[in-house]
Amino acid sequence: MNAARSVFRIHDGMVITSATRSILDAAEAGMAPDQVELAVVQTVERGLAAPDQLRRDAAARGKWIAALVESALRRAAA
């Protein structure tokens, strides 16, 4: 399978990525931690990403991103 096809999709003529990818890209780019946490909470609550997927993908981005996502997931579970 082409790696680009697994990451990007076309929806209504626009190229999009998954909610998980978008959140993690924003976190790496320096988005405010409270905004990243809010995005994680809303994404899980809306069923757009599973907590395990967020954890796995965040771990691949490094310790800081993984810790930020884990904190947000604890908040979402509360």
DSSP file (Angstrom, degrees, kcal/mol; ACC not computed):
  #  RESIDUE AA STRUCTURE BP1 BP2  ACC     N-H-->O    O-->H-N    N-H-->O    O-->H-N    TCO  KAPPA ALPHA  PHI   PSI    X-CA   Y-CA   Z-CA
    1    1 A M              0   0    0      0, 0.0     2,-0.3     0, 0.0     5,-0.0   0.000 360.0 360.0 360.0 137.5    0.0    0.0    0.0
    2    2 A N     >  -     0   0    0      1,-0.1     4,-1.2     2,-0.0     3,-0.5  -0.504 360.0-138.9 -66.8 127.6    1.2    3.5   -0.8
    3    3 A A  H  > S+     0   0    0     -2,-0.3     4,-0.8     1,-0.2     3,-0.4   0.871 101.6  55.6 -58.8 -39.1    2.2    5.3    2.4
    4    4 A A  H >> S+     0   0    0      1,-0.2     4,-2.6     2,-0.2     3,-0.6   0.869 103.9  54.4 -63.6 -35.8    0.6    8.6    1.1
    5    5 A R  H 34 S+     0   0    0     -3,-0.5    -1,-0.2     1,-0.2    -2,-0.2   0.805 105.3  53.1 -68.5 -28.1   -2.7    6.8    0.6
    6    6 A S  H 3< S+     0   0    0     -4,-1.2    -1,-0.2    -3,-0.4    -2,-0.2   0.680 117.5  36.9 -79.7 -16.0   -2.8    5.6    4.1
    7    7 A V  H << S+     0   0    0     -4,-0.8    11,-0.5    -3,-0.6     2,-0.3   0.794 116.3  45.8-102.8 -38.7   -2.2    9.1    5.5
    8    8 A F     <  -     0   0    0     -4,-2.6     2,-0.3    -5,-0.2     9,-0.2  -0.813  58.4-178.2-113.5 148.5   -4.2   11.3    3.2
    9    9 A R  E     -A   16   0A   0      7,-2.3     7,-3.0    -2,-0.3     2,-0.5  -0.928  26.9-121.9-135.2 162.5   -7.7   11.1    1.8
   10   10 A I  E     +A   15   0A   0     -2,-0.3     2,-0.4     5,-0.2     5,-0.2  -0.937  31.7 174.7-105.1 126.4   -9.8   13.2   -0.6
   11   11 A H  E >  S-A   14   0A   0      3,-2.9     3,-1.9    -2,-0.5    -2,-0.0  -0.975  72.5 -17.9-135.4 118.8  -13.1   14.4    0.8
   12   12 A D  T 3  S-     0   0    0     -2,-0.4     3,-0.1     1,-0.3    -1,-0.1   0.866 129.6 -52.2  51.3  39.3  -15.3   16.8   -1.2
   13   13 A G  T 3  S+     0   0    0      1,-0.2     2,-0.4     0, 0.0    -1,-0.3   0.500 117.4 111.3  80.7   4.1  -12.3   17.6   -3.3
   14   14 A M  E <   -A   11   0A   0     -3,-1.9    -3,-2.9     0, 0.0     2,-0.5  -0.886  68.6-124.1-113.7 143.6  -10.0   18.4   -0.4
   15   15 A V  E     +A   10   0A   0     -2,-0.4     2,-0.3    -5,-0.2    -5,-0.2  -0.728  40.9 175.1 -81.9 127.7   -7.0   16.5    0.9
   16   16 A I  E     -A    9   0A   0     -7,-3.0    -7,-2.3    -2,-0.5     2,-0.2  -0.879  20.9-150.8-131.4 162.9   -7.5   15.6    4.5
   17   17 A T        -     0   0    0     -2,-0.3    -9,-0.1    -9,-0.2   -10,-0.1  -0.723  38.7 -79.8-120.8 175.9   -5.7   13.6    7.2
   18   18 A S     >  -     0   0    0    -11,-0.5     4,-2.4    -2,-0.2     5,-0.2  -0.295  38.6-113.0 -71.3 161.6   -7.0   11.8   10.3
   19   19 A A  H  > S+     0   0    0     29,-0.3     4,-2.5     2,-0.2     5,-0.2   0.903 118.5  53.7 -60.7 -41.4   -7.9   13.6   13.5
   20   20 A T  H  > S+     0   0    0     28,-0.3     4,-2.5     1,-0.2     5,-0.2   0.946 109.8  45.8 -59.4 -50.0   -5.0   11.9   15.2
   21   21 A R  H  > S+     0   0    0      1,-0.2     4,-2.6     2,-0.2     5,-0.2   0.910 112.6  51.0 -61.0 -43.5   -2.5   13.0   12.6
   22   22 A S  H  X S+     0   0    0     -4,-2.4     4,-2.1     2,-0.2    -1,-0.2   0.915 111.8  46.8 -62.2 -43.8   -3.8   16.5   12.6
   23   23 A I  H  X S+     0   0    0     -4,-2.5     4,-2.4     2,-0.2    -2,-0.2   0.938 114.5  46.1 -63.9 -47.7   -3.6   16.8   16.4
   24   24 A L  H  X S+     0   0    0     -4,-2.5     4,-2.3     1,-0.2    -2,-0.2   0.874 111.6  51.4 -67.6 -36.8   -0.1   15.4   16.6
   25   25 A D  H  X S+     0   0    0     -4,-2.6     4,-1.7    -5,-0.2    -1,-0.2   0.921 111.5  48.4 -62.1 -43.2    1.1   17.6   13.8
   26   26 A A  H  <>S+     0   0    0     -4,-2.1     5,-2.5    -5,-0.2     4,-0.4   0.894 110.3  51.6 -64.6 -40.2   -0.3   20.6   15.5
   27   27 A A  H ><5S+     0   0    0     -4,-2.4     3,-1.2     1,-0.2    -1,-0.2   0.920 110.7  47.8 -62.6 -43.8    1.3   19.6   18.8
   28   28 A E  H 3<5S+     0   0    0     -4,-2.3    -1,-0.2     1,-0.3    -2,-0.2   0.825 106.8  57.7 -65.7 -30.9    4.7   19.2   17.1
   29   29 A A  T 3<5S-     0   0    0     -4,-1.7    -1,-0.3    -5,-0.2    -2,-0.2   0.533 127.2 -96.3 -79.3  -5.4    4.3   22.6   15.5
   30   30 A G  T < 5 +     0   0    0     -3,-1.2    -3,-0.2    -4,-0.4    -2,-0.1   0.638  59.6 169.2 103.1  16.0    3.9   24.3   18.8
   31   31 A M      < -     0   0    0     -5,-2.5    -1,-0.2     1,-0.1     5,-0.1  -0.315  52.9 -85.8 -56.7 144.1    0.1   24.5   19.3
   32   32 A A    >>  -     0   0    0      1,-0.1     4,-2.0     3,-0.1     3,-1.0  -0.269  35.5-126.6 -55.2 133.2   -0.7   25.6   22.9
   33   33 A P  H 3> S+     0   0    0      0, 0.0     4,-2.7     0, 0.0     5,-0.2   0.841 108.7  55.7 -53.7 -37.6   -0.8   22.5   25.2
   34   34 A D  H 3> S+     0   0    0      1,-0.2     4,-2.0     2,-0.2     5,-0.1   0.853 108.4  48.8 -66.1 -31.6   -4.3   23.4   26.4
   35   35 A Q  H <> S+     0   0    0     -3,-1.0     4,-2.3     2,-0.2    -1,-0.2   0.868 110.3  50.5 -73.4 -37.0   -5.6   23.5   22.9
   36   36 A V  H  X S+     0   0    0     -4,-2.0     4,-2.4     2,-0.2    -2,-0.2   0.935 111.3  49.0 -63.6 -45.7   -4.0   20.1   22.1
   37   37 A E  H  X S+     0   0    0     -4,-2.7     4,-2.6     1,-0.2    -2,-0.2   0.914 110.6  50.1 -61.2 -42.7   -5.6   18.6   25.2
   38   38 A L  H  X S+     0   0    0     -4,-2.0     4,-2.7     1,-0.2     5,-0.2   0.915 110.3  50.3 -61.4 -42.6   -9.0   20.0   24.2
   39   39 A A  H  X S+     0   0    0     -4,-2.3     4,-2.4     2,-0.2    -2,-0.2   0.903 111.1  48.8 -63.0 -41.2   -8.6   18.6   20.7
   40   40 A V  H  X S+     0   0    0     -4,-2.4     4,-2.4     2,-0.2     5,-0.2   0.949 112.3  48.2 -62.9 -48.9   -7.7   15.1   22.1
   41   41 A V  H  X S+     0   0    0     -4,-2.6     4,-2.7     1,-0.2    -2,-0.2   0.938 114.8  44.8 -57.6 -49.2  -10.7   15.2   24.5
   42   42 A Q  H  X S+     0   0    0     -4,-2.7     4,-2.1     1,-0.2     6,-0.2   0.878 111.1  53.7 -65.1 -37.8  -13.1   16.3   21.8
   43   43 A T  H  <>S+     0   0    0     -4,-2.4     5,-2.5    -5,-0.2     6,-0.8   0.915 113.0  42.7 -63.8 -43.4  -11.8   13.7   19.3
   44   44 A V  H ><5S+     0   0    0     -4,-2.4     3,-1.4     3,-0.2    -2,-0.2   0.939 113.6  51.5 -68.1 -46.7  -12.2   10.9   21.7
   45   45 A E  H 3<5S+     0   0    0     -4,-2.7    -2,-0.2     1,-0.3    -1,-0.2   0.848 111.9  47.6 -59.3 -34.2  -15.6   12.0   22.9
   46   46 A R  T 3<5S-     0   0    0     -4,-2.1    -1,-0.3    -5,-0.2    -2,-0.2   0.453 113.0-118.5 -87.8  -1.4  -16.8   12.3   19.3
   47   47 A G  T < 5S+     0   0    0     -3,-1.4    -3,-0.2    -4,-0.3    -2,-0.1   0.749  75.7 128.2  73.4  23.6  -15.5    8.9   18.4
   48   48 A L  S   <S+     0   0    0     -5,-2.5   -29,-0.3     1,-0.2     2,-0.3   0.650  76.4  14.4 -86.6 -15.9  -13.0   10.2   15.8
   49   49 A A  S    S-     0   0    0     -6,-0.8    -1,-0.2   -30,-0.1    -2,-0.2  -0.979  75.1-122.2-155.7 146.1  -10.1    8.4   17.3
   50   50 A A     >  -     0   0    0     -2,-0.3     4,-2.2     1,-0.1     3,-0.4  -0.672  25.4-123.5 -87.4 143.6   -9.5    5.6   19.8
   51   51 A P  H  > S+     0   0    0      0, 0.0     4,-2.7     0, 0.0     5,-0.2   0.880 111.8  54.9 -53.4 -40.8   -7.4    6.3   22.8
   52   52 A D  H  > S+     0   0    0      1,-0.2     4,-2.5     2,-0.2     5,-0.2   0.885 107.7  49.4 -62.6 -37.9   -5.0    3.4   22.0
   53   53 A Q  H  > S+     0   0    0     -3,-0.4     4,-2.6     2,-0.2     5,-0.3   0.922 111.2  49.2 -66.5 -43.8   -4.4    4.9   18.5
   54   54 A L  H  X S+     0   0    0     -4,-2.2     4,-2.4     2,-0.2    -2,-0.2   0.926 112.9  47.7 -60.4 -44.8   -3.7    8.3   19.9
   55   55 A R  H  X S+     0   0    0     -4,-2.7     4,-2.4    -5,-0.2    -2,-0.2   0.939 113.5  47.3 -60.9 -48.4   -1.3    6.8   22.5
   56   56 A R  H  X S+     0   0    0     -4,-2.5     4,-1.2     1,-0.2    -2,-0.2   0.928 116.3  42.6 -62.0 -47.4    0.5    4.7   19.9
   57   57 A D  H  < S+     0   0    0     -4,-2.6     4,-0.4     1,-0.2    -1,-0.2   0.868 113.8  52.1 -70.2 -35.2    0.9    7.5   17.4
   58   58 A A  H >X S+     0   0    0     -4,-2.4     3,-1.6    -5,-0.3     4,-0.5   0.891 104.0  57.4 -66.6 -39.1    1.9   10.0   20.1
   59   59 A A  H >< S+     0   0    0     -4,-2.4     3,-1.0     1,-0.3    -1,-0.2   0.851 101.3  56.8 -60.2 -33.8    4.6    7.7   21.4
   60   60 A A  T 3< S+     0   0    0     -4,-1.2    -1,-0.3     1,-0.2    -2,-0.2   0.656 102.6  56.8 -71.2 -14.4    6.2    7.7   17.9
   61   61 A R  T <4 S-     0   0    0     -3,-1.6    -1,-0.2    -4,-0.4    -2,-0.2   0.515 119.2 -91.1 -95.0  -7.3    6.4   11.5   18.1
   62   62 A G    <X  -     0   0    0     -3,-1.0     4,-2.4    -4,-0.5    -1,-0.3  -0.459  42.2 -67.1 119.5 168.6    8.5   11.6   21.3
   63   63 A K  H  > S+     0   0    0      1,-0.2     4,-2.6     2,-0.2     5,-0.2   0.874 124.0  52.1 -64.6 -40.8    8.1   11.8   25.1
   64   64 A W  H  > S+     0   0    0      2,-0.2     4,-2.2     1,-0.2    -1,-0.2   0.936 113.4  43.3 -65.1 -45.5    6.7   15.3   25.3
   65   65 A I  H  > S+     0   0    0      2,-0.2     4,-2.5     1,-0.2     5,-0.2   0.914 114.1  51.8 -64.9 -43.0    3.9   14.6   22.8
   66   66 A A  H  X S+     0   0    0     -4,-2.4     4,-2.4    -8,-0.4    -2,-0.2   0.906 110.9  47.8 -60.6 -42.2    3.2   11.2   24.4
   67   67 A A  H  X S+     0   0    0     -4,-2.6     4,-2.3     2,-0.2    -1,-0.2   0.894 111.2  51.0 -66.9 -39.4    2.9   12.9   27.9
   68   68 A L  H  X S+     0   0    0     -4,-2.2     4,-1.9    -5,-0.2    -2,-0.2   0.925 113.0  44.8 -63.1 -45.8    0.7   15.6   26.5
   69   69 A V  H  X S+     0   0    0     -4,-2.5     4,-2.5     2,-0.2    -2,-0.2   0.901 111.7  52.7 -66.4 -41.6   -1.7   13.1   24.9
   70   70 A E  H  X S+     0   0    0     -4,-2.4     4,-2.1    -5,-0.2    -2,-0.2   0.913 108.7  50.4 -61.8 -42.0   -1.7   10.9   28.0
   71   71 A S  H  X S+     0   0    0     -4,-2.3     4,-1.8     1,-0.2    -1,-0.2   0.913 111.6  48.2 -60.7 -42.8   -2.7   13.8   30.2
   72   72 A A  H  X S+     0   0    0     -4,-1.9     4,-2.4     1,-0.2    -2,-0.2   0.882 109.1  52.8 -66.4 -38.4   -5.5   14.7   27.8
   73   73 A L  H  X S+     0   0    0     -4,-2.5     4,-1.8     2,-0.2    -1,-0.2   0.873 107.1  52.0 -67.4 -35.7   -6.7   11.1   27.7
   74   74 A R  H  X S+     0   0    0     -4,-2.1     4,-0.9     2,-0.2    -1,-0.2   0.905 110.6  49.2 -63.6 -39.7   -6.9   11.0   31.5
   75   75 A R  H  < S+     0   0    0     -4,-1.8     3,-0.5     1,-0.2    -2,-0.2   0.892 109.5  51.6 -64.2 -40.6   -8.9   14.2   31.4
   76   76 A A  H  < S+     0   0    0     -4,-2.4    -1,-0.2     1,-0.2    -2,-0.2   0.839 108.9  51.2 -66.2 -32.9  -11.2   12.7   28.7
   77   77 A A  H  <        0   0    0     -4,-1.8    -1,-0.2     1,-0.2    -2,-0.2   0.685 360.0 360.0 -78.2 -17.8  -11.8    9.6   30.9
   78   78 A A     <        0   0    0     -4,-0.9    -1,-0.2    -3,-0.5    -2,-0.2   0.474 360.0 360.0 -74.3 360.0  -12.7   11.7   34.0
